[in-house]
C-alpha cells in the first residue's frame, strides 16, 4: 500500500488488483485470493477488501461464484475506431479479446421505415424494415443490446434465418451480398439502462450504457443496415 497516497485504501486495492488483471498476473477464469488472504496481504480490514472486490465485480473485472470464490471475469472488450470509421464486428472484437462470442435472439419485427431511414436506404415512403434485436455476449457475459434495421425487401430470409451465436454482418452478407465497411452517420451518447435492459444485460436499472448509432455502408458506399446499439459501460471500452 502507498502510505503517501490520498486515495482511500479500498481504491488502492481496487487499482492494484485491476493492474494485476491487465498485466496478466491474474487471467480470465483465475481464482483470486480470498478476502481473508487479501486482508492479511494488504494489512487492512476485510471490510476494506470487500469494498474493493465489490467494485471490481460491479465493473466487470471479477465475478463471485457462490461457494467457490471470486474469479477474474471476461476481459473488457476494447474497440479502437480510426478516423476512417473502419467497422469491426462484435464477433471480431471478441476474437481479439480471446473471448467466446454469443448471440441470443430477443425479437424480430417488420416495422415501417421512418423519414431518415427512407432517405438513407433510398427506399420509398411506406416501405418496411426488418428489425432484429439480440443480446450479444462474451464468454456468456452480456455486453451488448444489439438493434439492427434493414429493408425487408432486401433481406426477407433474415426473418427466419438462424441468428443465434453468429455475426449479424455475416448473415446480412449471405442474403444481400453486402457487408458493412464504414458508416456515414456515427453518434455516441451516454444513457441509463431501462428496467428491461437491466434484466437482459444482467445489470442494475439505471446503470450506464454507451449508446451508438451507425448508418453502415459497404466498400462502394452502398447502404447496408442501421445499428442502434447499447453497450454495458463497465464491460466495453471505446477509444477514438
Backbone bond lengths (Angstrom), bond angles and torsions (degrees), N, CA, C in turn:
res aa  C-N    CA-C-N  psi(-1)  N-CA   C-N-CA  omega(-1)  CA-C   N-CA-C  phi
1 X - - - 1.452 - - 1.530 110.14 -
2 X 1.330 115.35 148.81 1.462 121.18 -179.52 1.524 108.93 -96.74
3 X 1.324 116.10 101.86 1.464 120.31 -177.18 1.520 112.35 -63.95
4 X 1.335 117.16 -24.74 1.461 120.20 -177.44 1.528 112.35 -85.67
5 X 1.329 116.96 -8.18 1.461 120.40 -177.94 1.533 110.55 -75.89
6 X 1.329 115.32 143.03 1.468 120.31 177.72 1.524 111.60 -88.05
7 X 1.331 117.20 -6.52 1.456 121.08 -178.96 1.524 109.70 -72.18
8 X 1.345 117.51 144.53 1.476 120.19 176.88 1.520 110.89 -57.71
9 X 1.330 116.74 153.83 1.465 121.05 -176.41 1.526 111.29 -60.36
10 X 1.350 116.77 -40.41 1.469 118.33 -178.88 1.525 110.98 -64.54
11 X 1.345 116.86 -33.53 1.455 120.73 179.07 1.528 110.59 -69.15
12 X 1.329 117.24 -37.96 1.467 120.33 177.41 1.527 110.86 -64.75
13 X 1.334 116.79 -40.22 1.466 120.17 177.37 1.522 110.06 -66.01
14 X 1.336 116.15 -42.13 1.475 121.59 176.43 1.524 109.99 -54.33
15 X 1.312 117.11 -51.42 1.464 121.27 -177.23 1.523 111.51 -66.15
16 X 1.323 116.93 -35.95 1.458 120.98 -179.30 1.531 110.87 -66.09
17 X 1.333 116.63 -46.19 1.467 120.08 179.88 1.523 110.32 -68.82
18 X 1.330 117.27 -40.04 1.472 120.16 177.55 1.520 110.37 -60.23
19 X 1.334 116.99 -40.82 1.470 120.87 177.90 1.523 110.75 -63.52
20 X 1.336 117.04 -38.92 1.467 120.59 178.32 1.529 111.07 -64.90
21 X 1.335 116.77 -35.00 1.466 120.43 178.19 1.526 110.08 -68.93
22 X 1.325 116.31 -46.49 1.469 120.10 -177.73 1.524 112.22 -67.59
23 X 1.337 117.08 -30.06 1.467 120.46 -179.36 1.525 111.94 -80.12
24 X 1.338 116.16 -13.49 1.453 119.43 179.93 1.522 114.25 96.57
25 X 1.335 117.42 -0.40 1.470 119.46 176.70 1.517 109.54 -59.55
26 X 1.346 115.56 -44.39 1.464 121.68 171.77 1.520 107.39 -109.19
27 X 1.312 117.45 123.63 1.465 122.14 -178.87 1.522 110.63 -103.25
28 X 1.333 115.63 163.64 1.458 120.81 179.17 1.524 110.07 -52.45
29 X 1.342 115.49 127.73 1.454 120.98 179.88 1.514 114.46 92.61
30 X 1.356 117.45 -11.88 1.463 120.24 178.87 1.530 110.54 -70.91
31 X 1.308 115.95 143.87 1.461 121.09 173.11 1.525 108.52 -86.67
32 X 1.319 117.25 129.61 1.461 120.23 178.36 1.528 108.68 -88.90
33 X 1.345 118.61 164.93 1.464 120.60 178.41 1.528 111.91 -57.48
34 X 1.313 116.06 155.21 1.466 121.58 -179.17 1.527 110.52 -69.85
35 X 1.348 115.73 167.88 1.464 119.74 178.01 1.520 110.42 -59.01
36 X 1.324 116.54 -39.81 1.465 119.76 -179.62 1.528 110.80 -64.32
37 X 1.331 115.56 -42.20 1.464 119.55 -180.00 1.524 111.16 -66.66
38 X 1.309 117.08 -41.47 1.468 120.51 178.89 1.528 110.87 -68.51
39 X 1.324 116.33 -36.63 1.463 120.53 177.77 1.521 110.39 -60.17
40 X 1.329 115.31 -41.67 1.465 119.57 178.89 1.528 110.85 -71.17
41 X 1.344 116.87 -40.10 1.468 120.85 -178.74 1.517 111.70 -62.44
42 X 1.353 116.59 -41.45 1.460 120.29 -175.83 1.532 113.25 -96.24
43 X 1.333 116.01 -4.04 1.480 120.93 179.96 1.525 111.27 57.93
44 X 1.324 114.92 47.42 1.463 120.99 177.71 1.524 107.78 -134.35
45 X 1.320 115.86 171.59 1.456 120.09 -179.85 1.528 111.10 -73.07
46 X 1.319 116.60 159.56 1.462 120.73 177.69 1.531 110.44 -66.83
47 X 1.325 117.28 -28.66 1.470 120.51 177.57 1.522 109.81 -62.25
48 X 1.332 116.87 -41.19 1.465 121.35 179.07 1.527 110.62 -65.30
49 X 1.330 116.27 -44.27 1.467 120.61 178.03 1.522 110.24 -62.96
50 X 1.335 116.33 -42.75 1.471 119.99 -177.69 1.530 110.92 -61.20
51 X 1.317 117.55 -38.46 1.472 120.54 178.83 1.524 110.25 -62.42
52 X 1.335 116.98 -43.54 1.469 120.71 179.28 1.526 110.61 -63.66
53 X 1.342 116.72 -43.66 1.469 120.70 -179.10 1.517 110.58 -64.87
54 X 1.325 117.81 -42.41 1.462 121.04 179.63 1.518 111.17 -61.50
55 X 1.328 117.06 -40.32 1.468 120.15 178.82 1.522 111.10 -67.92
56 X 1.327 117.23 -38.08 1.467 120.58 178.06 1.524 110.61 -66.91
57 X 1.319 117.56 -35.32 1.473 121.04 175.67 1.527 110.34 -68.29
58 X 1.326 116.45 -43.34 1.461 120.71 -179.54 1.520 111.22 -61.97
59 X 1.332 116.88 -34.81 1.466 121.39 -178.27 1.520 112.90 -88.97
60 X 1.327 117.61 4.79 1.456 120.91 172.04 1.522 115.95 88.30
61 X 1.344 117.49 3.53 1.463 119.21 -179.12 1.530 111.68 -81.28
62 X 1.331 116.23 -31.74 1.458 121.40 -178.78 1.528 109.93 -129.22
63 X 1.315 115.49 160.58 1.461 120.56 173.40 1.520 108.60 -142.92
64 X 1.331 115.57 139.79 1.456 120.95 179.89 1.522 110.36 -94.27
65 X 1.325 115.71 137.52 1.459 121.54 176.20 1.519 107.22 -121.45
66 X 1.326 115.54 115.98 1.451 121.33 -172.02 1.527 111.10 -55.71
67 X 1.317 114.63 128.12 1.451 120.44 177.45 1.517 114.36 80.98
68 X 1.330 117.06 -5.77 1.470 120.16 -176.44 1.522 113.02 -118.05
69 X 1.331 117.54 -29.24 1.451 120.02 -179.69 1.512 112.52 124.56
70 X 1.320 116.77 -162.76 1.456 124.11 -178.13 1.519 109.26 -115.27
71 X 1.332 115.54 132.02 1.459 121.20 -172.07 1.527 111.04 -125.53
72 X 1.324 114.98 154.35 1.463 120.69 176.20 1.525 108.25 -69.09
73 X 1.329 115.54 129.06 1.449 120.19 -177.96 1.515 111.71 -82.85
74 X 1.322 114.24 -175.77 1.458 120.91 177.94 1.518 110.33 -60.08
75 X 1.320 116.93 139.14 1.462 121.47 177.43 1.525 110.16 -56.16
76 X 1.332 115.23 137.62 1.460 118.17 174.79 1.525 108.98 -63.02
77 X 1.316 116.29 138.07 1.454 120.43 179.65 1.517 109.00 -77.87
78 X 1.308 115.78 139.09 1.460 121.25 -176.78 1.510 108.53 -123.92
79 X 1.322 116.94 116.32 1.453 121.17 -176.59 1.526 109.12 -116.26
80 X 1.315 117.57 122.24 1.463 121.28 176.84 1.516 108.47 -107.31
81 X 1.324 115.97 117.55 1.458 121.54 179.55 1.523 108.19 -105.25
82 X 1.312 116.49 120.90 1.458 120.33 -179.56 1.518 109.52 -78.95
83 X 1.328 116.31 172.13 1.456 120.03 -179.90 1.529 112.14 -66.62
84 X 1.333 116.84 -15.71 1.457 119.91 176.17 1.530 111.50 -82.72
85 X 1.335 115.40 -3.15 1.468 121.73 179.03 1.524 112.58 58.66
86 X 1.293 116.01 41.22 1.464 120.12 176.27 1.518 109.33 -61.23
87 X 1.315 116.72 132.62 1.449 121.90 -175.04 1.519 110.85 -88.70
88 X 1.327 116.17 135.89 1.457 122.20 173.00 1.516 107.63 -127.39
89 X 1.301 116.38 133.76 1.459 120.30 -178.86 1.521 110.65 -76.62
90 X 1.329 115.62 160.35 1.454 120.63 176.13 1.528 109.99 -60.47
91 X 1.324 116.48 -38.46 1.461 120.28 -179.81 1.524 111.55 -61.44
92 X 1.346 117.20 -39.94 1.462 119.98 179.94 1.524 110.93 -70.37
93 X 1.343 117.31 -34.21 1.456 119.74 176.49 1.522 110.84 -64.39
94 X 1.335 116.29 -40.61 1.459 120.12 177.63 1.529 110.48 -62.62
95 X 1.330 116.24 -44.10 1.459 120.46 -179.40 1.526 110.34 -60.08
96 X 1.330 116.35 -41.20 1.462 120.65 -179.67 1.517 111.09 -66.05
97 X 1.341 116.49 -35.39 1.462 120.72 -179.13 1.525 112.52 -83.98
98 X 1.340 116.53 -2.69 1.456 119.93 -179.04 1.509 112.92 74.25
99 X 1.340 116.09 25.29 1.463 121.26 -178.60 1.519 110.54 -108.87
100 X 1.319 115.87 152.37 1.463 121.37 178.10 1.520 109.48 -86.61
101 X 1.333 116.64 118.69 1.461 120.37 -178.23 1.518 110.77 -79.17
102 X 1.320 115.02 150.69 1.458 120.34 175.80 1.518 109.93 -146.41
103 X 1.326 116.65 161.78 1.459 121.90 178.46 1.522 108.75 -146.61
104 X 1.327 115.95 126.55 1.465 121.79 178.78 1.521 109.07 -116.58
105 X 1.319 116.68 123.07 1.454 121.60 -177.24 1.528 111.06 -71.00
106 X 1.329 115.74 133.22 1.455 121.24 173.89 1.524 111.73 -104.93
107 X 1.339 116.09 -47.85 1.464 118.55 -179.39 1.522 111.09 -163.76
108 X 1.345 114.46 154.98 1.465 123.37 171.11 1.518 106.59 -132.71
109 X 1.336 115.68 128.96 1.456 120.23 -179.17 1.525 110.03 -137.59
110 X 1.319 115.28 156.72 1.463 121.59 169.74 1.519 106.10 -105.60
111 X 1.336 116.48 119.33 1.464 121.65 -171.94 1.533 109.91 -127.76
112 X 1.333 118.33 153.86 1.467 120.25 177.72 1.523 111.47 -71.05
113 X 1.320 116.89 143.41 1.465 122.03 178.17 1.523 109.67 -76.37
114 X 1.315 116.26 137.77 1.462 121.45 175.79 1.526 109.71 -89.84
115 X 1.318 115.71 171.54 1.467 120.94 -171.04 1.530 112.27 -55.94
116 X 1.349 117.12 -47.47 1.467 120.29 -178.28 1.524 110.85 -65.03
117 X 1.327 117.11 -33.40 1.463 120.85 179.58 1.527 111.11 -72.98
118 X 1.330 116.44 -39.03 1.469 121.07 175.74 1.520 110.16 -58.44
119 X 1.340 115.72 -44.90 1.470 120.28 -178.80 1.521 111.01 -65.96
120 X 1.329 117.87 -45.45 1.465 120.96 -177.58 1.526 112.16 -63.79
121 X 1.314 116.32 -47.82 1.460 120.06 -176.51 1.537 113.14 -79.87
122 X 1.338 116.77 -13.65 1.463 119.52 -177.75 1.517 112.55 68.32
123 X 1.328 115.98 35.45 1.460 120.95 -179.91 1.523 109.46 -105.29
124 X 1.294 117.29 179.85 1.454 121.72 -176.47 1.528 111.40 -93.10
125 X 1.320 115.47 151.36 1.454 119.85 175.43 1.530 109.09 -59.84
126 X 1.302 115.71 133.34 1.457 120.11 -177.37 1.512 113.67 96.58
127 X 1.351 117.82 -10.98 1.458 120.56 176.70 1.528 110.10 -67.79
128 X 1.320 115.59 161.16 1.457 121.13 -174.39 1.526 112.02 -108.49
129 X 1.321 114.57 152.80 1.459 122.01 175.57 1.521 109.61 -116.35
130 X 1.333 115.79 149.66 1.450 121.41 169.36 1.524 107.45 -92.73
131 X 1.303 116.15 126.58 1.464 122.29 179.45 1.519 108.51 -110.75
132 X 1.345 115.80 123.27 1.464 122.48 179.98 1.528 108.27 -119.62
133 X 1.320 115.35 126.50 1.469 119.67 178.69 1.524 108.92 -123.80
134 X 1.347 115.34 128.23 1.462 120.80 -179.81 1.529 109.83 -138.48
135 X 1.325 116.38 159.08 1.458 122.67 169.18 1.515 107.54 -101.95
136 X 1.344 116.66 122.23 1.458 121.64 179.45 1.521 109.25 -97.35
137 X 1.323 115.38 137.48 1.458 120.81 -176.96 1.518 111.00 -125.13
138 X 1.332 114.56 155.76 1.462 122.36 172.69 1.515 106.90 -124.71
139 X 1.337 116.53 116.69 1.469 121.19 -173.84 1.525 110.91 50.62
140 X 1.338 115.30 43.32 1.466 124.71 176.38 1.527 113.91 72.14
141 X 1.323 118.46 4.38 1.465 121.81 176.95 1.532 108.73 -95.18
142 X 1.332 118.95 122.14 1.468 120.58 -179.42 1.528 111.49 -63.95
143 X 1.333 116.23 130.67 1.461 121.91 -178.21 1.519 111.80 -122.86
144 X 1.328 117.26 -32.38 1.463 120.49 -166.67 1.522 111.81 -141.35
145 X 1.321 115.77 130.75 1.460 123.31 167.61 1.532 105.76 -95.36
146 X 1.324 115.82 101.31 1.467 122.87 -171.32 1.526 110.94 -95.39
147 X 1.333 116.14 129.31 1.455 121.95 179.74 1.526 109.18 -130.51
148 X 1.335 117.06 116.09 1.463 122.22 -174.73 1.522 109.89 -121.93
149 X 1.343 115.44 137.27 1.463 122.11 179.70 1.530 108.77 -124.77
150 X 1.347 116.46 134.72 1.461 122.14 179.83 1.526 108.30 -150.86
151 X 1.330 119.03 143.06 1.472 119.52 179.50 1.534 111.47 -53.62
152 X 1.319 115.37 130.67 1.462 120.32 -176.75 1.526 111.39 -61.86
153 X 1.334 117.61 -37.43 1.469 120.34 -179.82 1.522 111.89 -64.48
154 X 1.338 117.93 -23.67 1.454 121.00 179.51 1.526 112.14 -82.67
155 X 1.297 116.31 -28.23 1.469 118.88 -167.39 1.528 111.57 -140.17
156 X 1.323 116.61 47.98 1.465 120.35 -179.78 1.532 111.69 -57.42
157 X 1.329 116.60 -37.33 1.466 120.17 -175.85 1.530 112.38 -64.98
158 X 1.340 117.15 -21.74 1.464 119.40 178.85 1.528 111.65 -67.23
159 X 1.314 116.78 -20.29 1.462 120.17 -177.25 1.532 110.83 -65.50
160 X 1.319 116.70 -29.08 1.467 120.70 -179.76 1.530 112.87 -118.57
161 X 1.332 117.28 0.60 1.464 120.34 -177.52 1.529 111.25 -67.47
162 X 1.314 116.01 154.12 1.459 122.00 175.93 1.531 107.75 -77.94
163 X 1.321 116.79 113.50 1.466 120.93 -175.71 1.520 113.00 -118.83
164 X 1.315 117.10 11.12 1.459 119.66 176.23 1.535 109.67 -74.51
165 X 1.320 115.73 136.10 1.471 122.62 171.54 1.525 113.35 53.49
166 X 1.338 116.56 43.62 1.454 119.65 175.54 1.520 109.43 -149.89
167 X 1.332 115.80 164.89 1.454 122.21 -179.71 1.523 110.74 -73.89
168 X 1.326 116.83 130.19 1.458 120.20 176.76 1.518 110.02 -68.66
169 X 1.338 118.05 -30.81 1.461 120.72 178.26 1.528 110.76 -64.61
170 X 1.352 116.28 -39.95 1.466 119.53 176.85 1.524 110.55 -63.68
171 X 1.319 116.51 -41.91 1.464 120.58 -179.09 1.528 110.96 -64.58
172 X 1.326 116.59 -41.30 1.465 120.37 178.70 1.524 110.47 -64.53
173 X 1.322 116.25 -41.34 1.466 119.97 179.40 1.528 110.87 -61.63
174 X 1.307 116.93 -39.25 1.464 120.38 -178.52 1.528 112.31 -62.98
175 X 1.331 116.97 -33.62 1.470 118.90 -175.55 1.525 113.28 -99.11
176 X 1.344 118.00 -18.96 1.469 119.66 -176.93 1.526 113.16 -118.49
177 X 1.338 117.19 -19.94 1.453 120.13 -174.98 1.517 112.82 78.01
178 X 1.330 117.28 9.01 1.467 121.88 179.24 1.520 109.51 -119.46
179 X 1.332 114.88 143.57 1.462 120.54 178.39 1.529 108.90 -131.28
180 X 1.329 118.84 133.99 1.460 120.72 178.29 1.527 111.76 -55.98
181 X 1.344 115.72 131.45 1.461 121.09 178.26 1.522 111.73 -119.74
182 X 1.327 116.25 -31.63 1.460 121.46 178.37 1.519 107.42 -157.91
183 X 1.319 116.83 -177.95 1.459 120.01 -179.89 1.517 110.25 -133.79
184 X 1.327 116.08 140.79 1.459 121.13 178.65 1.516 111.39 -88.61
185 X 1.321 116.56 -24.14 1.462 122.50 174.52 1.519 107.52 -128.29
186 X 1.310 116.29 128.73 1.458 120.59 -179.49 1.522 108.38 -145.72
187 X 1.320 116.87 111.70 1.460 121.16 -179.62 1.525 109.50 -124.70
188 X 1.325 114.70 149.53 1.464 121.65 179.63 1.524 107.85 -131.62
189 X 1.323 116.34 134.97 1.460 120.20 176.29 1.523 109.23 -146.90
190 X 1.320 115.46 159.77 1.462 121.26 177.07 1.522 108.75 -100.91
191 X 1.316 116.25 129.10 1.459 121.65 178.69 1.524 108.65 -133.76
192 X 1.334 115.38 173.86 1.460 120.04 177.60 1.522 110.20 -111.07
193 X 1.301 115.86 145.33 1.463 121.35 -176.80 1.525 110.92 -66.30
194 X 1.327 115.57 135.29 1.458 120.45 172.80 1.527 109.03 -75.85
195 X 1.321 116.06 171.54 1.464 119.88 177.57 1.521 110.58 -60.57
196 X 1.338 117.17 -41.48 1.462 120.69 178.68 1.518 111.10 -63.83
197 X 1.331 117.09 -45.83 1.464 120.26 179.77 1.522 111.18 -63.46
198 X 1.327 117.44 -37.62 1.461 119.81 -179.57 1.522 110.59 -61.51
199 X 1.325 116.73 -37.84 1.459 120.52 178.25 1.529 111.25 -68.79
200 X 1.336 116.38 -45.14 1.464 120.51 -177.83 1.519 112.73 -68.99
201 X 1.337 116.82 -33.07 1.465 121.35 -175.16 1.525 112.89 -100.38
202 X 1.333 116.57 -1.10 1.468 122.17 177.91 1.525 111.59 59.76
203 X 1.321 115.16 48.01 1.459 122.56 176.18 1.520 107.43 -132.09
204 X 1.315 117.09 178.57 1.460 120.69 178.80 1.529 110.54 -86.75
205 X 1.314 116.07 145.96 1.459 119.93 174.70 1.524 109.12 -58.54
206 X 1.327 115.70 132.94 1.458 120.20 -178.30 1.511 114.33 92.70
207 X 1.336 117.65 -7.00 1.472 120.00 176.57 1.533 109.65 -64.13
208 X 1.339 117.85 151.98 1.468 120.49 -176.77 1.524 113.03 -71.03
209 X 1.333 114.79 138.37 1.457 123.03 173.83 1.521 108.67 -125.25
210 X 1.328 116.77 147.99 1.459 122.52 172.44 1.526 107.18 -96.85
211 X 1.327 115.96 114.27 1.467 121.25 -177.89 1.526 109.23 -99.80
212 X 1.329 116.22 121.23 1.466 120.62 178.90 1.524 109.88 -120.17
213 X 1.326 115.88 143.34 1.466 122.50 174.23 1.514 107.52 -123.40
214 X 1.333 116.64 124.73 1.461 122.14 179.89 1.526 110.00 -128.09
215 X 1.327 115.54 130.48 1.458 121.63 171.03 1.534 105.88 -101.31
216 X 1.325 116.22 99.45 1.458 121.63 -170.93 1.529 112.38 -84.57
217 X 1.348 114.16 139.27 1.464 120.98 173.49 1.522 108.23 -128.32
218 X 1.349 116.56 160.84 1.462 119.71 178.58 1.526 110.49 -86.75
219 X 1.341 116.18 -173.37 1.469 120.20 -175.18 1.522 112.96 -64.88
220 X 1.344 117.17 -17.42 1.461 121.11 177.90 1.528 112.60 -97.19
221 X 1.319 116.06 0.90 1.467 120.46 179.58 1.507 113.99 87.70
222 X 1.332 117.51 7.93 1.469 120.73 178.75 1.526 109.98 -81.18
223 X 1.336 118.23 139.28 1.465 120.35 -178.88 1.523 112.03 -63.15
224 X 1.328 115.80 143.11 1.463 120.77 -179.99 1.526 110.79 -118.76
225 X 1.325 116.81 -58.82 1.458 120.48 -178.01 1.520 108.91 -163.60
226 X 1.313 115.89 172.85 1.467 122.83 175.30 1.525 107.61 -120.03
227 X 1.328 116.32 133.19 1.457 121.04 176.49 1.516 110.57 -115.13
228 X 1.323 116.01 128.63 1.465 122.17 174.02 1.525 106.30 -122.73
229 X 1.330 115.84 99.44 1.459 121.31 -166.75 1.523 112.34 -118.08
230 X 1.339 114.52 154.01 1.462 122.22 179.98 1.530 108.62 -129.51
231 X 1.326 116.24 110.45 1.456 121.95 179.78 1.524 109.99 -97.66
232 X 1.334 116.82 140.02 1.461 121.22 174.52 1.523 108.25 -67.38
233 X 1.324 116.41 119.63 1.462 120.51 -173.14 1.511 114.05 -58.59
234 X 1.346 118.04 -34.48 1.456 120.86 -177.09 1.522 112.83 -82.29
235 X 1.367 117.33 -4.33 1.462 120.30 -176.46 1.523 112.67 -120.95
236 X 1.320 116.38 12.09 1.464 119.56 -174.44 1.502 108.64 -151.08
237 X 1.329 116.79 135.01 1.458 121.20 177.60 1.519 108.90 -119.86
238 X 1.319 115.84 138.16 1.452 122.13 -178.75 1.514 108.88 -121.71
239 X 1.321 116.53 122.33 1.466 121.18 179.24 1.502 109.04 -117.52
240 X 1.320 117.23 130.46 1.469 121.16 -178.49 1.524 109.86 -105.23
